[in-house]
Amino acid sequence: MAKLDIGNNVRKLRFLTEEMTQQELAKKVGVSRQTIVAIEKGSYSPTLELAFKLATVFNKPVDEVFYVEKKDAE
Amino acid sequence: MSYQERKTLTNLIGTVVVNVIYWIIIYNRYLNGAFDTENMFRFYAIVILILVPISIAGRIVTTIVFSIINSIINEVKGEEQDEDIIDERDQLYELKAMRVSLVFFSVGFVTALLLVLFNYSVSHFFITIIIFGFLSEVVGSIYTLCKYRLG
């Protein structure tokens, strides 16, 4: 199976959650601000644990925070 | 440049500076006949064993100096102090860099063994290992920097 492109709504959900800053979100999930930046840019895919932590902060299911952008099935 | 990139770059510079100074000192002392070069195995054992604590001390000093300078710069710029968090992304990049370093060092070790096979001296063997050991650290740091830059 080809590699999946994982997109996310972190930036959008941050703004919908009282315009939370990257620093505030980073503090809540226990990572650095740069990691949040990398996730938002799509250059880093978080572990399942961090994905669930982010979903918990936004009070959303994980599949509303992260989604598969393109699926190149063989 | 992010805090992690600055930290990695500082560690890289620290490693290069400590190693260059150390080997210049050792080379000068070697030329002055300060070491017993009759037994080359013993000579290289001594210089490598001395390098280990010096490298650790150098890393500690570099980290302390970096923290102080970074705090001062943030204070002057009026920016928020960087939090020294090592999260999953840092650990992942560190592990990948370590793998790259190990592969690089393994190539050096095999090269050193090949030199022995082709009747080169013990010095060539150890010098090759030392050079590749140093370069593997540099390559690992550069790889980490690239990962932070490019993701």
gemmi code that builds the backbone of each chain (N, CA, C; Angstrom):
import gemmi

chains = {
    "A": [
        ("MET", (0.846, -1.199, 0.000), (0.000, 0.000, 0.000), (0.887, 1.257, 0.000)),
        ("ALA", (0.516, 2.208, -0.819), (1.305, 3.447, -0.911), (1.157, 4.279, 0.361)),
        ("LYS", (2.120, 5.195, 0.530), (2.093, 6.047, 1.716), (0.889, 6.992, 1.672)),
        ("LEU", (0.258, 7.145, 2.811), (-0.920, 8.020, 2.874), (-0.510, 9.456, 3.144)),
        ("ASP", (-1.195, 10.368, 2.518), (-0.999, 11.787, 2.815), (-2.019, 12.170, 3.877)),
        ("ILE", (-1.515, 12.508, 5.035), (-2.433, 12.828, 6.133), (-2.541, 14.344, 6.292)),
        ("GLY", (-3.746, 14.826, 6.162), (-4.005, 16.247, 6.369), (-4.607, 16.474, 7.741)),
        ("ASN", (-4.745, 17.714, 8.123), (-5.356, 17.978, 9.428), (-6.049, 19.341, 9.464)),
        ("ASN", (-6.929, 19.448, 10.447), (-7.689, 20.697, 10.634), (-7.242, 21.444, 11.891)),
        ("VAL", (-6.007, 21.194, 12.300), (-5.554, 21.755, 13.575), (-5.652, 23.277, 13.577)),
        ("ARG", (-5.166, 23.891, 12.506), (-5.190, 25.360, 12.466), (-6.631, 25.886, 12.579)),
        ("LYS", (-7.528, 25.278, 11.794), (-8.932, 25.716, 11.799), (-9.552, 25.508, 13.189)),
        ("LEU", (-9.283, 24.336, 13.759), (-9.875, 24.022, 15.072), (-9.316, 24.921, 16.173)),
        ("ARG", (-8.063, 25.326, 16.006), (-7.477, 26.252, 16.993), (-8.253, 27.562, 17.020)),
        ("PHE", (-8.559, 28.049, 15.838), (-9.274, 29.326, 15.765), (-10.704, 29.189, 16.261)),
        ("LEU", (-11.261, 28.004, 16.030), (-12.631, 27.781, 16.507), (-12.673, 27.557, 18.021)),
        ("THR", (-11.530, 27.216, 18.582), (-11.454, 27.016, 20.036), (-10.868, 28.281, 20.676)),
        ("GLU", (-11.631, 29.283, 20.731), (-11.269, 30.578, 21.345), (-9.945, 31.140, 20.820)),
        ("GLU", (-9.725, 30.963, 19.534), (-8.507, 31.459, 18.886), (-7.240, 31.104, 19.678)),
        ("MET", (-7.188, 29.851, 19.986), (-6.054, 29.341, 20.769), (-4.741, 29.540, 19.991)),
        ("THR", (-3.702, 29.948, 20.689), (-2.406, 30.119, 19.998), (-1.692, 28.768, 19.910)),
        ("GLN", (-0.703, 28.724, 19.039), (0.085, 27.486, 18.891), (0.772, 27.142, 20.210)),
        ("GLN", (1.246, 28.189, 20.892), (1.941, 27.980, 22.162), (1.005, 27.372, 23.211)),
        ("GLU", (-0.210, 27.889, 23.254), (-1.195, 27.370, 24.227), (-1.522, 25.903, 23.937)),
        ("LEU", (-1.725, 25.611, 22.656), (-2.036, 24.225, 22.267), (-0.859, 23.308, 22.593)),
        ("ALA", (0.334, 23.793, 22.280), (1.542, 23.000, 22.552), (1.649, 22.671, 24.038)),
        ("LYS", (1.361, 23.653, 24.867), (1.435, 23.466, 26.315), (0.399, 22.438, 26.776)),
        ("LYS", (-0.791, 22.517, 26.195), (-1.870, 21.605, 26.596), (-1.567, 20.147, 26.251)),
        ("VAL", (-0.908, 19.924, 25.113), (-0.634, 18.540, 24.712), (0.795, 18.104, 25.049)),
        ("GLY", (1.577, 19.017, 25.612), (2.922, 18.666, 26.092), (3.976, 18.501, 25.021)),
        ("VAL", (3.903, 19.335, 23.992), (4.960, 19.319, 22.963), (5.473, 20.745, 22.767)),
        ("SER", (6.488, 20.882, 21.918), (7.007, 22.232, 21.653), (6.119, 22.923, 20.608)),
        ("ARG", (6.207, 24.247, 20.562), (5.414, 25.009, 19.590), (5.809, 24.617, 18.163)),
        ("GLN", (7.114, 24.309, 17.982), (7.587, 23.938, 16.645), (6.916, 22.651, 16.143)),
        ("THR", (6.593, 21.759, 17.074), (5.924, 20.515, 16.672), (4.511, 20.811, 16.170)),
        ("ILE", (3.833, 21.741, 16.835), (2.494, 22.149, 16.372), (2.603, 22.802, 14.991)),
        ("VAL", (3.630, 23.643, 14.834), (3.851, 24.294, 13.530), (4.048, 23.229, 12.452)),
        ("ALA", (4.884, 22.225, 12.752), (5.173, 21.160, 11.779), (3.918, 20.340, 11.461)),
        ("ILE", (3.095, 20.093, 12.472), (1.848, 19.343, 12.236), (0.920, 20.152, 11.332)),
        ("GLU", (0.782, 21.421, 11.638), (-0.111, 22.275, 10.836), (0.359, 22.375, 9.387)),
        ("LYS", (1.682, 22.425, 9.216), (2.235, 22.514, 7.865), (2.119, 21.175, 7.126)),
        ("GLY", (1.883, 20.106, 7.893), (1.786, 18.774, 7.299), (3.140, 18.126, 7.085)),
        ("SER", (4.193, 18.737, 7.659), (5.525, 18.150, 7.482), (5.837, 17.107, 8.545)),
        ("TYR", (4.968, 16.993, 9.530), (5.167, 15.959, 10.556), (3.822, 15.333, 10.917)),
        ("SER", (3.767, 14.007, 10.861), (2.547, 13.294, 11.278), (2.725, 12.829, 12.708)),
        ("PRO", (1.859, 13.256, 13.610), (2.042, 12.905, 15.021), (1.751, 11.433, 15.303)),
        ("THR", (2.183, 10.991, 16.465), (1.868, 9.622, 16.876), (0.378, 9.558, 17.208)),
        ("LEU", (-0.105, 8.346, 17.358), (-1.521, 8.145, 17.692), (-1.851, 8.832, 19.020)),
        ("GLU", (-0.899, 8.738, 19.952), (-1.118, 9.324, 21.279), (-1.315, 10.839, 21.183)),
        ("LEU", (-0.430, 11.491, 20.434), (-0.541, 12.950, 20.294), (-1.795, 13.330, 19.506)),
        ("ALA", (-2.128, 12.511, 18.504), (-3.348, 12.778, 17.724), (-4.575, 12.742, 18.638)),
        ("PHE", (-4.628, 11.775, 19.533), (-5.764, 11.675, 20.470), (-5.756, 12.842, 21.465)),
        ("LYS", (-4.558, 13.235, 21.881), (-4.461, 14.373, 22.811), (-5.009, 15.633, 22.142)),
        ("LEU", (-4.634, 15.840, 20.879), (-5.108, 17.023, 20.147), (-6.626, 16.970, 19.989)),
        ("ALA", (-7.130, 15.781, 19.648), (-8.581, 15.631, 19.485), (-9.305, 15.911, 20.799)),
        ("THR", (-8.695, 15.477, 21.899), (-9.308, 15.693, 23.224), (-9.366, 17.187, 23.543)),
        ("VAL", (-8.290, 17.913, 23.214), (-8.269, 19.363, 23.471), (-9.383, 20.056, 22.688)),
        ("PHE", (-9.576, 19.632, 21.434), (-10.603, 20.268, 20.594), (-11.998, 19.674, 20.842)),
        ("ASN", (-12.037, 18.627, 21.662), (-13.298, 17.952, 21.972), (-13.961, 17.420, 20.693)),
        ("LYS", (-13.159, 16.816, 19.860), (-13.631, 16.274, 18.582), (-13.094, 14.854, 18.427)),
        ("PRO", (-13.752, 14.033, 17.609), (-13.154, 12.714, 17.324), (-11.892, 12.888, 16.463)),
        ("VAL", (-11.014, 11.911, 16.540), (-9.719, 12.027, 15.837), (-9.904, 12.240, 14.331)),
        ("ASP", (-10.902, 11.573, 13.736), (-11.064, 11.703, 12.274), (-11.605, 13.069, 11.848)),
        ("GLU", (-11.962, 13.896, 12.813), (-12.336, 15.276, 12.446), (-11.118, 16.197, 12.525)),
        ("VAL", (-10.103, 15.716, 13.225), (-8.865, 16.498, 13.320), (-7.903, 16.083, 12.205)),
        ("PHE", (-7.791, 14.788, 12.008), (-6.895, 14.263, 10.960), (-7.696, 13.503, 9.914)),
        ("TYR", (-7.262, 13.591, 8.684), (-7.956, 12.886, 7.604), (-6.932, 12.484, 6.529)),
        ("VAL", (-7.359, 11.531, 5.705), (-6.488, 11.088, 4.615), (-6.771, 11.963, 3.406)),
        ("GLU", (-5.716, 12.662, 2.948), (-5.896, 13.586, 1.820), (-6.007, 12.864, 0.491)),
        ("LYS", (-5.106, 11.909, 0.308), (-5.086, 11.205, -0.960), (-4.704, 9.763, -0.667)),
        ("LYS", (-5.423, 8.851, -1.220), (-5.122, 7.449, -0.954), (-4.754, 6.754, -2.264)),
        ("ASP", (-3.435, 6.481, -2.413), (-2.993, 5.824, -3.652), (-2.956, 4.323, -3.444)),
        ("ALA", (-4.104, 3.727, -3.476), (-4.156, 2.271, -3.291), (-3.593, 1.585, -4.516)),
        ("GLU", (-2.953, 0.439, -4.284), (-2.361, -0.277, -5.424), (-3.445, -0.975, -6.237)),
    ],
    "B": [
        ("MET", (15.008, 30.802, 12.738), (15.554, 29.517, 13.196), (14.931, 29.148, 14.541)),
        ("SER", (14.417, 27.928, 14.638), (13.742, 27.517, 15.865), (14.751, 27.187, 16.982)),
        ("TYR", (14.219, 27.053, 18.187), (15.051, 26.742, 19.347), (15.829, 25.436, 19.132)),
        ("GLN", (15.133, 24.415, 18.589), (15.767, 23.111, 18.361), (16.887, 23.211, 17.330)),
        ("GLU", (16.644, 24.006, 16.295), (17.679, 24.176, 15.262), (18.900, 24.886, 15.842)),
        ("ARG", (18.641, 25.926, 16.624), (19.753, 26.666, 17.246), (20.558, 25.747, 18.158)),
        ("LYS", (19.818, 24.910, 18.914), (20.465, 24.002, 19.866), (21.329, 22.974, 19.132)),
        ("THR", (20.772, 22.404, 18.065), (21.508, 21.401, 17.284), (22.755, 22.023, 16.664)),
        ("LEU", (22.589, 23.232, 16.114), (23.711, 23.927, 15.475), (24.802, 24.242, 16.506)),
        ("THR", (24.384, 24.677, 17.699), (25.361, 24.985, 18.751), (26.119, 23.724, 19.160)),
        ("ASN", (25.392, 22.609, 19.299), (26.046, 21.349, 19.659), (27.029, 20.910, 18.579)),
        ("LEU", (26.636, 21.133, 17.334), (27.516, 20.773, 16.207), (28.793, 21.601, 16.261)),
        ("ILE", (28.626, 22.901, 16.458), (29.810, 23.783, 16.528), (30.669, 23.388, 17.731)),
        ("GLY", (30.018, 23.114, 18.866), (30.730, 22.695, 20.078), (31.549, 21.441, 19.834)),
        ("THR", (30.939, 20.459, 19.172), (31.623, 19.192, 18.880), (32.851, 19.443, 18.006)),
        ("VAL", (32.665, 20.264, 16.970), (33.776, 20.547, 16.050), (34.902, 21.263, 16.799)),
        ("VAL", (34.546, 22.279, 17.573), (35.564, 23.069, 18.292), (36.336, 22.190, 19.284)),
        ("VAL", (35.594, 21.411, 20.093), (36.250, 20.556, 21.101), (37.185, 19.556, 20.431)),
        ("ASN", (36.705, 18.916, 19.372), (37.531, 17.912, 18.696), (38.756, 18.522, 18.036)),
        ("VAL", (38.556, 19.655, 17.358), (39.690, 20.289, 16.674), (40.753, 20.708, 17.693)),
        ("ILE", (40.334, 21.362, 18.778), (41.291, 21.798, 19.800), (42.007, 20.589, 20.408)),
        ("TYR", (41.220, 19.559, 20.748), (41.794, 18.375, 21.387), (42.858, 17.726, 20.491)),
        ("TRP", (42.517, 17.537, 19.205), (43.458, 16.844, 18.327), (44.674, 17.705, 17.998)),
        ("ILE", (44.515, 19.023, 18.005), (45.683, 19.896, 17.805), (46.631, 19.749, 18.993)),
        ("ILE", (46.053, 19.750, 20.199), (46.877, 19.594, 21.415), (47.589, 18.241, 21.397)),
        ("ILE", (46.816, 17.189, 21.095), (47.409, 15.835, 21.080), (48.518, 15.750, 20.029)),
        ("TYR", (48.274, 16.339, 18.862), (49.270, 16.284, 17.782), (50.550, 17.014, 18.189)),
        ("ASN", (50.399, 18.182, 18.826), (51.582, 18.929, 19.277), (52.355, 18.154, 20.335)),
        ("ARG", (51.604, 17.540, 21.261), (52.270, 16.761, 22.310), (52.948, 15.528, 21.725)),
        ("TYR", (52.320, 14.973, 20.709), (52.888, 13.806, 20.019), (54.215, 14.197, 19.346)),
        ("LEU", (54.196, 15.368, 18.702), (55.427, 15.847, 18.045), (56.525, 16.150, 19.056)),
        ("ASN", (56.104, 16.616, 20.259), (57.091, 16.927, 21.308), (57.566, 15.683, 22.051)),
        ("GLY", (57.040, 14.536, 21.666), (57.440, 13.278, 22.292), (56.871, 13.051, 23.681)),
        ("ALA", (55.711, 13.614, 23.940), (55.095, 13.472, 25.264), (54.467, 12.088, 25.474)),
        ("PHE", (54.266, 11.370, 24.391), (53.634, 10.053, 24.505), (54.632, 8.943, 24.188)),
        ("ASP", (54.354, 7.804, 24.791), (55.152, 6.622, 24.492), (54.594, 6.013, 23.202)),
        ("THR", (55.295, 6.244, 22.116), (54.775, 5.770, 20.822), (55.326, 4.395, 20.429)),
        ("GLU", (55.975, 3.752, 21.402), (56.466, 2.401, 21.138), (55.286, 1.451, 20.963)),
        ("ASN", (54.330, 1.639, 21.868), (53.130, 0.806, 21.818), (51.970, 1.656, 21.300)),
        ("MET", (51.687, 1.548, 20.005), (50.661, 2.402, 19.403), (49.258, 2.082, 19.931)),
        ("PHE", (49.007, 0.831, 20.267), (47.690, 0.464, 20.799), (47.420, 1.219, 22.099)),
        ("ARG", (48.470, 1.262, 22.955), (48.356, 1.962, 24.243), (48.175, 3.471, 24.009)),
        ("PHE", (48.929, 4.018, 23.055), (48.849, 5.450, 22.744), (47.425, 5.826, 22.320)),
        ("TYR", (46.871, 5.058, 21.373), (45.516, 5.387, 20.904), (44.460, 5.128, 21.972)),
        ("ALA", (44.701, 4.095, 22.797), (43.758, 3.824, 23.900), (43.707, 5.029, 24.838)),
        ("ILE", (44.875, 5.579, 25.154), (44.942, 6.726, 26.073), (44.245, 7.945, 25.466)),
        ("VAL", (44.592, 8.289, 24.211), (44.020, 9.521, 23.641), (42.505, 9.402, 23.437)),
        ("ILE", (42.034, 8.202, 23.099), (40.582, 8.038, 22.900), (39.868, 8.062, 24.249)),
        ("LEU", (40.466, 7.404, 25.247), (39.828, 7.388, 26.574), (39.792, 8.782, 27.206)),
        ("ILE", (40.802, 9.595, 26.927), (40.796, 10.972, 27.453), (39.734, 11.796, 26.711)),
        ("LEU", (39.569, 11.510, 25.424), (38.601, 12.275, 24.619), (37.154, 12.107, 25.123)),
        ("VAL", (36.838, 10.905, 25.629), (35.448, 10.636, 26.053), (34.973, 11.632, 27.128)),
        ("PRO", (35.675, 11.730, 28.294), (35.194, 12.713, 29.290), (35.276, 14.154, 28.797)),
        ("ILE", (36.291, 14.448, 27.965), (36.414, 15.820, 27.439), (35.217, 16.148, 26.546)),
        ("SER", (34.789, 15.182, 25.730), (33.614, 15.396, 24.866), (32.363, 15.635, 25.703)),
        ("ILE", (32.217, 14.827, 26.776), (31.036, 14.970, 27.641), (31.054, 16.349, 28.309)),
        ("ALA", (32.223, 16.713, 28.853), (32.351, 18.024, 29.505), (32.079, 19.149, 28.506)),
        ("GLY", (32.619, 18.985, 27.291), (32.415, 19.988, 26.232), (30.942, 20.146, 25.914)),
        ("ARG", (30.217, 19.010, 25.854), (28.790, 19.048, 25.548), (28.021, 19.777, 26.659)),
        ("ILE", (28.415, 19.487, 27.917), (27.745, 20.127, 29.057), (27.973, 21.644, 29.023)),
        ("VAL", (29.240, 22.022, 28.822), (29.576, 23.461, 28.776), (28.835, 24.143, 27.629)),
        ("THR", (28.811, 23.485, 26.456), (28.118, 24.055, 25.286), (26.641, 24.278, 25.607)),
        ("THR", (26.018, 23.287, 26.243), (24.590, 23.385, 26.577), (24.338, 24.549, 27.536)),
        ("ILE", (25.209, 24.668, 28.551), (25.042, 25.745, 29.535), (25.210, 27.104, 28.866)),
        ("VAL", (26.287, 27.231, 28.083), (26.553, 28.520, 27.401), (25.410, 28.854, 26.454)),
        ("PHE", (24.922, 27.846, 25.726), (23.810, 28.081, 24.797), (22.571, 28.576, 25.549)),
        ("SER", (22.256, 27.919, 26.676), (21.063, 28.310, 27.446), (21.166, 29.756, 27.921)),
        ("ILE", (22.360, 30.115, 28.415), (22.565, 31.479, 28.925), (22.418, 32.498, 27.786)),
        ("ILE", (23.142, 32.248, 26.685), (23.112, 33.200, 25.558), (21.701, 33.295, 24.967)),
        ("ASN", (21.054, 32.140, 24.827), (19.693, 32.120, 24.276), (18.722, 32.914, 25.162)),
        ("SER", (18.864, 32.750, 26.489), (18.001, 33.483, 27.427), (18.241, 34.989, 27.316)),
        ("ILE", (19.530, 35.352, 27.223), (19.878, 36.789, 27.124), (19.279, 37.379, 25.836)),
        ("ILE", (19.462, 36.656, 24.712), (18.948, 37.153, 23.419), (17.419, 37.312, 23.482)),
        ("ASN", (16.741, 36.308, 24.052), (15.274, 36.387, 24.168), (14.855, 37.564, 25.041)),
        ("GLU", (15.635, 37.785, 26.123), (15.338, 38.879, 27.052), (15.498, 40.230, 26.341)),
        ("VAL", (16.598, 40.359, 25.589), (16.870, 41.617, 24.871), (15.792, 41.877, 23.811)),
        ("LYS", (15.424, 40.799, 23.093), (14.411, 40.945, 22.039), (13.003, 41.086, 22.609)),
        ("GLY", (12.865, 40.802, 23.906), (11.553, 40.868, 24.547), (10.646, 39.717, 24.160)),
        ("GLU", (11.279, 38.603, 23.745), (10.494, 37.422, 23.350), (10.316, 36.475, 24.541)),
        ("GLU", (9.343, 35.601, 24.405), (9.086, 34.615, 25.451), (10.247, 33.610, 25.496)),
        ("GLN", (10.604, 33.183, 26.702), (11.714, 32.220, 26.829), (11.326, 30.873, 26.222)),
        ("ASP", (12.276, 30.256, 25.499), (12.001, 28.958, 24.884), (11.942, 27.878, 25.954)),
        ("GLU", (10.967, 26.991, 25.780), (10.876, 25.879, 26.726), (11.706, 24.719, 26.190)),
        ("ASP", (12.535, 24.164, 27.042), (13.403, 23.065, 26.628), (12.648, 21.741, 26.749)),
        ("ILE", (11.669, 21.563, 25.862), (10.875, 20.325, 25.874), (11.439, 19.377, 24.819)),
        ("ILE", (11.635, 18.121, 25.214), (12.013, 17.117, 24.217), (10.776, 16.272, 23.978)),
        ("ASP", (10.103, 16.534, 22.874), (8.861, 15.811, 22.604), (9.094, 14.670, 21.615)),
        ("GLU", (7.993, 14.051, 21.164), (8.106, 12.860, 20.300), (8.811, 13.163, 18.979)),
        ("ARG", (8.607, 14.378, 18.461), (9.249, 14.753, 17.200), (10.764, 14.843, 17.383)),
        ("ASP", (11.191, 15.458, 18.492), (12.632, 15.549, 18.770), (13.240, 14.158, 18.913)),
        ("GLN", (12.509, 13.287, 19.644), (13.024, 11.929, 19.858), (13.124, 11.158, 18.541)),
        ("LEU", (12.117, 11.339, 17.688), (12.123, 10.658, 16.388), (13.297, 11.125, 15.531)),
        ("TYR", (13.508, 12.433, 15.480), (14.606, 12.968, 14.678), (15.955, 12.532, 15.257)),
        ("GLU", (16.013, 12.487, 16.592), (17.251, 12.060, 17.249), (17.565, 10.608, 16.900)),
        ("LEU", (16.520, 9.767, 16.923), (16.707, 8.350, 16.589), (17.143, 8.171, 15.143)),
        ("LYS", (16.512, 8.935, 14.243), (16.885, 8.834, 12.827), (18.317, 9.310, 12.606)),
        ("ALA", (18.680, 10.389, 13.301), (20.047, 10.911, 13.182), (21.044, 9.889, 13.719)),
        ("MET", (20.662, 9.219, 14.809), (21.543, 8.216, 15.405), (21.759, 7.053, 14.427)),
        ("ARG", (20.693, 6.694, 13.718), (20.796, 5.621, 12.725), (21.753, 6.028, 11.605)),
        ("VAL", (21.620, 7.260, 11.155), (22.505, 7.761, 10.089), (23.959, 7.758, 10.575)),
        ("SER", (24.158, 8.234, 11.827), (25.503, 8.266, 12.410), (26.092, 6.862, 12.482)),
        ("LEU", (25.274, 5.914, 12.922), (25.740, 4.532, 13.080), (26.144, 3.925, 11.744)),
        ("VAL", (25.327, 4.179, 10.730), (25.637, 3.662, 9.388), (26.961, 4.258, 8.917)),
        ("PHE", (27.106, 5.577, 9.125), (28.324, 6.272, 8.701), (29.536, 5.712, 9.441)),
        ("PHE", (29.378, 5.514, 10.750), (30.501, 4.990, 11.538), (30.830, 3.554, 11.122)),
        ("SER", (29.787, 2.770, 10.816), (30.009, 1.387, 10.380), (30.831, 1.351, 9.103)),
        ("VAL", (30.534, 2.278, 8.190), (31.305, 2.364, 6.937), (32.772, 2.646, 7.276)),
        ("GLY", (32.979, 3.558, 8.245), (34.331, 3.893, 8.683), (35.044, 2.705, 9.287)),
        ("PHE", (34.320, 1.931, 10.092), (34.914, 0.771, 10.754), (35.327, -0.278, 9.721)),
        ("VAL", (34.459, -0.518, 8.755), (34.770, -1.496, 7.699), (35.977, -1.000, 6.883)),
        ("THR", (35.996, 0.315, 6.609), (37.137, 0.892, 5.878), (38.429, 0.673, 6.665)),
        ("ALA", (38.354, 0.900, 7.991), (39.528, 0.713, 8.849), (39.995, -0.747, 8.818)),
        ("LEU", (39.036, -1.670, 8.851), (39.391, -3.098, 8.793), (40.031, -3.444, 7.448)),
        ("LEU", (39.500, -2.818, 6.391), (40.077, -3.060, 5.056), (41.516, -2.561, 4.988)),
        ("LEU", (41.781, -1.431, 5.677), (43.149, -0.898, 5.706), (44.092, -1.892, 6.371)),
        ("VAL", (43.614, -2.523, 7.453), (44.425, -3.531, 8.145), (44.667, -4.711, 7.211)),
        ("LEU", (43.614, -5.082, 6.503), (43.701, -6.209, 5.563), (44.757, -5.951, 4.485)),
        ("PHE", (44.854, -4.694, 4.068), (45.832, -4.347, 3.023), (47.163, -3.863, 3.621)),
        ("ASN", (47.419, -4.353, 4.845), (48.722, -4.149, 5.502), (49.082, -2.700, 5.833)),
        ("TYR", (48.066, -1.861, 6.054), (48.364, -0.511, 6.530), (48.664, -0.590, 8.026)),
        ("SER", (49.266, 0.466, 8.559), (49.701, 0.415, 9.962), (48.520, 0.564, 10.929)),
        ("VAL", (48.823, 0.290, 12.205), (47.814, 0.435, 13.273), (47.319, 1.883, 13.327)),
        ("SER", (48.236, 2.823, 13.084), (47.865, 4.245, 13.108), (46.783, 4.546, 12.083)),
        ("HIS", (46.935, 3.983, 10.896), (45.921, 4.213, 9.853), (44.568, 3.685, 10.304)),
        ("PHE", (44.611, 2.520, 10.944), (43.365, 1.911, 11.443), (42.674, 2.853, 12.432)),
        ("PHE", (43.435, 3.321, 13.428), (42.841, 4.155, 14.473), (42.448, 5.538, 13.945)),
        ("ILE", (43.304, 6.097, 13.095), (42.997, 7.434, 12.546), (41.693, 7.375, 11.729)),
        ("THR", (41.536, 6.293, 10.959), (40.294, 6.136, 10.172), (39.091, 6.055, 11.095)),
        ("ILE", (39.213, 5.268, 12.156), (38.094, 5.140, 13.101), (37.792, 6.486, 13.764)),
        ("ILE", (38.837, 7.203, 14.170), (38.646, 8.505, 14.840), (37.980, 9.504, 13.879)),
        ("ILE", (38.475, 9.552, 12.645), (37.904, 10.490, 11.666), (36.428, 10.161, 11.405)),
        ("PHE", (36.141, 8.887, 11.179), (34.758, 8.515, 10.908), (33.878, 8.691, 12.147)),
        ("GLY", (34.449, 8.481, 13.331), (33.696, 8.702, 14.577), (33.283, 10.160, 14.691)),
        ("PHE", (34.235, 11.046, 14.406), (33.962, 12.487, 14.442), (32.965, 12.877, 13.354)),
        ("LEU", (33.229, 12.392, 12.130), (32.346, 12.755, 11.014), (30.934, 12.206, 11.198)),
        ("SER", (30.822, 11.038, 11.817), (29.483, 10.458, 12.020), (28.660, 11.363, 12.939)),
        ("GLU", (29.332, 11.970, 13.923), (28.641, 12.892, 14.829), (28.190, 14.148, 14.070)),
        ("VAL", (29.101, 14.644, 13.215), (28.793, 15.842, 12.413), (27.636, 15.546, 11.449)),
        ("VAL", (27.718, 14.394, 10.774), (26.668, 14.018, 9.812), (25.325, 13.863, 10.530)),
        ("GLY", (25.360, 13.253, 11.722), (24.136, 13.094, 12.512), (23.501, 14.439, 12.852)),
        ("SER", (24.338, 15.402, 13.258), (23.834, 16.741, 13.595), (23.268, 17.443, 12.361)),
        ("ILE", (23.971, 17.320, 11.248), (23.495, 17.965, 10.005), (22.171, 17.333, 9.570)),
        ("TYR", (22.082, 16.016, 9.730), (20.831, 15.319, 9.385), (19.679, 15.833, 10.254)),
        ("THR", (19.948, 15.983, 11.564), (18.911, 16.501, 12.476), (18.478, 17.898, 12.046)),
        ("LEU", (19.464, 18.725, 11.710), (19.155, 20.095, 11.248), (18.257, 20.057, 10.018)),
        ("CYS", (18.617, 19.185, 9.067), (17.818, 19.068, 7.828), (16.405, 18.613, 8.146)),
        ("LYS", (16.274, 17.682, 9.084), (14.932, 17.181, 9.452), (14.106, 18.323, 10.050)),
        ("TYR", (14.733, 19.134, 10.911), (14.000, 20.255, 11.514), (13.627, 21.293, 10.447)),
        ("ARG", (14.516, 21.486, 9.475), (14.261, 22.473, 8.424), (13.203, 21.988, 7.450)),
        ("LEU", (13.363, 20.746, 6.995), (12.507, 20.255, 5.905), (11.353, 19.363, 6.372)),
        ("GLY", (11.444, 18.870, 7.592), (10.380, 18.024, 8.124), (10.498, 16.585, 7.684)),
    ],
}
model = gemmi.Model(1)
for chain_id, residues in chains.items():
    chain = gemmi.Chain(chain_id)
    for i, (resn, *xyz) in enumerate(residues, 1):
        res = gemmi.Residue()
        res.name, res.seqid = resn, gemmi.SeqId(i, " ")
        for name, pos in zip(("N", "CA", "C"), xyz):
            atom = gemmi.Atom()
            atom.name, atom.element = name, gemmi.Element(name[0])
            atom.pos, atom.b_iso = gemmi.Position(*pos), 0.0
            res.add_atom(atom)
        chain.add_residue(res)
    model.add_chain(chain)
structure = gemmi.Structure()
structure.add_model(model)
structure.setup_entities()
